Amino acid sequence: MSFLEVKNVVKRFDNQSALNNVSINVEKGELVCILGPSGCGKTTLLRTIAGLETTDSGKIFIDGKDATFLPPAKRNFGIVFQSYALFPNMTVMGNVLFGLKQKVRASKAELRRRAEEVLEMVDLTDHSDKYPRQLSGGQQQRTALARAIALSPSFLLLDEPLSALDAKVRTKLRGEIREIQKQLGVTTVMVTHDQEEALTMADKVIVMNNSVVEQVGTPKEIYGNPATNFVAGFIGSMNFLKVDGGIKAIRPERIKLVGRFDTFDLKANVSAVEFKGPLTRVYARTKNAAEVSIELPSQSFDNMNIRAGAQVFLRLPEEHISRYTEAWGEIAV
């Protein structure tokens, strides 16, 4: 039995659908990312799990028990918001102790010991006497995380927890959050619009669009075998090529550059080359004016005589092709 189960949940705001018959399952100890563009319903789904939004229909089960109408205070979760929501007039230690004092019956010494444990876990022991204004964005986020896990919740909800941080700090902190989550073994549901976060952090990814779930799977399944044209176009880069009866889709790194006398599927002329550090992306146009992007290691590219205007021969391995009735977004024809 799943630890968290959302079953056929519908939620509307006025005449607009936020969740349309959404069902998901989260196993105990998993880190699950709800991924999708702005306005797709992912935050509303998180808030219904928390009990911060009521459902119009459907059920929510927590640890096998019907929690559909259970108030948030009875659901035993920790939550970290995008804005951190720290008390500005309290120190780091004070912020962590505040929740403990409200919900845990123990001596002051025991409460402080618990607070010190979680601050050590998030590497904030040396900053325990600082106020939020004296902390970096990453340190504020770790404080919010410490406050959430101090109560040993049954599950953890993270609402775009890294979106306010710069790229380098975000990369470092997502590794730290994943490590802490594994260490605690706490079931975690995280909302993000950042596909890299989802693919690197999650055991399972739930892709949402227009209030519905498009696909659920491991990061490798979502990336390698997108179930719908939306998932194919939203996750990573994808080439969509019109063929008789539909659309072929293939990732840029799956296309092979071959010699003119090898077996090839397409001829194209290079229109641009984009250096991306360890990778180089080659843009080329077929005779039908469809643009195709090919990605290869920069070291391999350096050994090829490829430049704008050159003709290239492309092989599209059948095992890496997905097929759809239509493309997501624009397609060159």
C-alpha positions in Angstrom: 0.0 0.0 0.0 1.3 3.5 -0.9 2.1 5.9 1.9 0.4 8.8 0.1 -2.4 8.2 -2.3 -4.3 10.9 -4.2 -7.3 9.3 -5.9 -9.4 11.0 -8.6 -9.0 14.5 -7.1 -10.9 17.4 -8.7 -10.3 21.0 -7.7 -11.8 24.1 -9.3 -11.3 27.8 -8.6 -14.4 29.6 -9.9 -14.8 28.2 -13.5 -11.2 27.2 -13.9 -10.0 23.6 -13.4 -6.8 23.4 -11.2 -6.9 19.6 -10.8 -8.8 17.4 -13.2 -9.2 13.8 -11.9 -5.7 13.6 -10.6 -4.4 10.3 -9.1 -0.9 9.7 -7.8 0.9 7.3 -5.4 3.9 8.0 -3.3 5.7 5.1 -1.6 7.2 5.3 1.9 10.7 6.8 1.8 10.5 8.1 -1.8 11.4 11.6 -3.0 8.8 12.4 -5.6 9.0 15.6 -7.7 5.8 17.1 -9.2 7.1 18.8 -12.4 5.4 21.1 -14.8 5.0 24.6 -16.2 3.5 27.5 -14.2 -0.3 27.2 -13.8 -0.4 23.4 -14.4 -1.8 22.6 -11.0 1.3 21.2 -9.2 1.2 23.6 -6.3 -2.5 23.1 -5.9 -1.9 19.3 -5.7 0.7 19.9 -3.0 -1.7 22.1 -1.0 -4.4 19.5 -1.2 -2.0 16.9 0.1 -1.3 19.3 3.0 -5.0 20.0 3.6 -4.4 23.7 2.8 -6.9 23.3 0.0 -10.1 21.3 0.1 -11.0 19.0 -2.8 -14.2 19.2 -4.8 -14.2 15.5 -5.2 -11.8 12.6 -4.9 -9.9 11.1 -1.9 -6.6 11.6 -0.2 -5.1 8.7 1.9 -2.1 9.1 4.2 -0.5 5.9 5.5 -3.7 3.9 4.5 -6.1 6.2 6.3 -8.6 8.5 4.6 -7.3 12.1 5.2 -9.5 13.9 2.7 -11.2 16.0 5.4 -8.4 15.9 8.0 -7.2 19.4 9.0 -3.5 20.2 8.2 -2.5 20.0 11.9 -3.6 16.4 12.0 -1.6 15.3 9.0 1.9 15.3 10.6 3.9 16.8 7.8 6.7 19.3 7.6 6.6 22.0 4.9 9.2 24.3 3.3 7.9 27.2 1.2 9.6 29.1 -1.6 9.7 32.2 0.5 11.2 30.3 3.5 8.7 32.0 5.9 11.2 32.4 8.7 10.5 34.6 11.7 12.8 37.7 11.2 12.9 38.6 14.9 14.2 35.1 15.9 17.6 33.6 15.4 18.2 30.4 13.5 18.0 28.5 16.8 14.9 30.4 17.8 13.2 29.5 14.5 13.8 25.8 14.9 12.9 25.8 18.6 9.6 27.7 18.0 7.9 24.7 16.3 9.4 22.3 18.8 8.0 24.2 21.7 4.5 24.3 20.2 4.3 20.6 19.5 6.7 18.6 21.6 6.4 18.1 25.3 9.9 17.9 26.6 12.3 19.8 28.8 14.1 22.9 27.5 17.4 21.0 27.4 15.8 18.1 25.4 14.3 20.6 22.9 17.6 22.4 22.5 19.4 19.1 22.0 17.0 18.2 19.2 17.4 21.6 17.6 21.2 21.3 17.7 21.0 17.9 16.1 19.0 19.2 13.0 21.2 22.3 12.7 24.3 20.1 12.6 22.5 18.0 10.0 22.0 21.0 7.7 25.5 22.4 8.5 24.2 25.5 10.4 25.7 24.9 13.9 28.1 27.9 13.5 25.2 30.2 12.5 22.7 29.3 15.2 22.8 32.7 16.8 22.3 34.7 13.6 19.1 36.3 12.4 17.6 35.5 8.9 18.8 38.9 7.6 22.4 37.9 8.4 22.1 34.7 6.3 22.6 33.9 2.7 19.7 32.6 0.7 21.0 29.0 0.9 21.4 29.3 4.7 17.9 30.6 5.0 16.6 27.7 3.0 18.6 25.2 5.2 17.1 26.9 8.3 13.6 26.4 6.9 14.4 22.8 6.2 15.8 22.3 9.7 12.6 23.7 11.2 10.5 21.3 9.0 12.4 18.2 9.9 12.9 19.0 13.6 9.5 17.6 14.4 10.2 14.2 12.8 7.2 14.5 10.4 5.7 11.5 8.7 6.3 13.2 5.4 7.9 16.4 4.0 6.4 18.8 1.4 8.7 21.2 -0.5 7.1 24.0 -2.6 9.7 25.3 -5.1 12.3 25.3 -2.3 15.2 26.3 -4.5 13.7 28.7 -7.1 14.9 31.9 -5.3 18.5 30.9 -5.3 21.2 31.4 -7.9 22.3 28.5 -10.0 25.5 27.5 -8.2 23.8 27.5 -4.7 20.8 25.7 -6.1 23.0 22.9 -7.5 24.8 22.5 -4.1 21.6 22.6 -2.0 19.7 20.1 -4.1 22.4 17.6 -3.3 22.3 18.4 0.4 18.5 18.1 0.5 18.6 14.7 -1.2 21.3 13.5 1.2 19.3 14.6 4.2 16.2 13.0 2.8 18.0 9.7 2.3 19.5 9.9 5.8 16.2 10.4 7.4 14.2 8.1 5.1 11.4 10.7 5.1 8.8 10.5 2.4 9.1 13.7 0.4 7.0 15.4 -2.2 8.6 18.4 -4.0 7.1 20.8 -6.5 9.4 22.3 -9.1 9.3 23.8 -12.6 13.0 23.0 -13.0 13.4 19.8 -14.9 17.1 19.4 -13.9 16.1 19.4 -10.3 13.5 16.8 -10.9 15.7 14.5 -12.9 18.7 14.7 -10.5 16.8 14.5 -7.2 13.7 12.4 -7.6 13.1 8.7 -7.3 9.9 9.3 -9.2 8.7 12.2 -11.4 5.1 13.3 -11.9 4.8 15.5 -14.9 1.7 17.7 -15.0 0.2 19.9 -17.7 -3.1 21.7 -17.9 -4.4 20.3 -14.5 -3.8 16.6 -15.4 -1.0 14.1 -14.9 0.8 13.5 -18.2 3.2 10.8 -17.0 4.6 9.2 -13.9 7.9 7.4 -13.9 11.6 7.3 -12.9 13.7 10.2 -14.3 15.2 7.8 -16.9 11.7 6.6 -18.0 10.4 10.2 -18.2 13.4 11.3 -20.3 14.0 8.2 -22.3 10.4 7.1 -23.0 8.1 10.2 -22.9 4.5 9.0 -22.9 3.0 12.1 -24.6 4.2 14.8 -27.0 4.0 17.3 -24.1 6.5 15.3 -22.0 8.7 14.8 -25.0 8.9 18.6 -25.7 8.9 19.8 -22.0 11.7 17.5 -20.7 15.1 18.3 -22.2 15.6 19.0 -25.9 13.7 17.1 -28.6 13.6 17.0 -32.4 10.1 16.6 -33.9 10.1 15.5 -37.5 7.0 15.2 -39.6 6.6 11.9 -41.4 3.7 10.2 -43.1 1.1 9.4 -40.5 2.5 11.5 -37.6 5.6 12.8 -35.9 8.9 11.2 -35.1 10.7 12.5 -32.0 14.4 11.9 -31.1 16.8 13.5 -28.6 19.7 15.5 -30.1 22.3 13.2 -28.4 20.7 10.1 -30.0 21.3 11.3 -33.6 24.5 9.9 -35.1 26.6 11.7 -37.6 27.9 9.2 -40.2 29.8 9.3 -43.4 28.1 9.8 -46.8 28.7 6.1 -47.7 27.3 4.8 -44.4 23.6 4.0 -43.9 21.9 7.3 -43.1 18.3 8.5 -42.7 18.6 12.2 -43.5 20.9 14.6 -45.3 21.1 18.1 -43.9 23.2 21.3 -44.1 24.7 22.8 -41.0 23.2 26.1 -40.2 24.9 26.9 -36.9 27.3 25.4 -34.3 26.9 26.1 -30.6 29.7 25.4 -28.1 28.4 24.3 -24.7 31.6 23.4 -22.8 31.8 19.6 -22.7 29.1 19.3 -25.4 28.7 20.9 -28.8 25.3 21.3 -30.5 25.1 21.3 -34.3 22.0 22.8 -36.0 21.2 21.6 -39.5 18.3 21.9 -41.9 17.0 19.1 -44.1 15.8 19.5 -47.7 12.3 20.1 -46.3 13.6 22.9 -44.2 13.1 21.1 -40.9 15.7 22.1 -38.3 17.4 19.2 -36.6 19.8 19.6 -33.6 22.5 17.1 -32.9 24.5 17.0 -29.7 27.9 15.4 -29.3 31.0 15.5 -27.0 33.1 18.6 -27.8 36.2 16.5 -28.1 34.5 14.3 -30.8 33.3 17.5 -32.6 36.8 18.9 -32.6 38.0 15.9 -34.6 35.3 16.5 -37.3 35.5 18.9 -40.1 32.1 20.5 -39.5 31.2 24.1 -40.0 28.3 26.2 -41.2 27.2 25.2 -44.7 28.7 21.8 -44.6 26.5 18.8 -45.6 26.0 16.1 -42.9 24.5 12.7 -43.0 22.3 11.7 -40.0 21.3 8.3 -38.7 18.2 8.1 -36.4 18.4 4.8 -34.5 15.0 3.3 -34.4 15.3 2.2 -30.8 15.5 5.9 -29.7 12.6 7.2 -31.7 9.2 8.0 -30.1 6.1 8.5 -32.2 3.2 10.9 -31.7 0.2 12.0 -33.7 1.3 15.6 -33.3 4.2 17.7 -32.0 4.2 19.8 -28.9 4.9 23.4 -29.6 6.2 24.7 -32.9 7.7 22.5 -35.6 9.6 23.4 -38.7 8.2 21.9 -41.9 
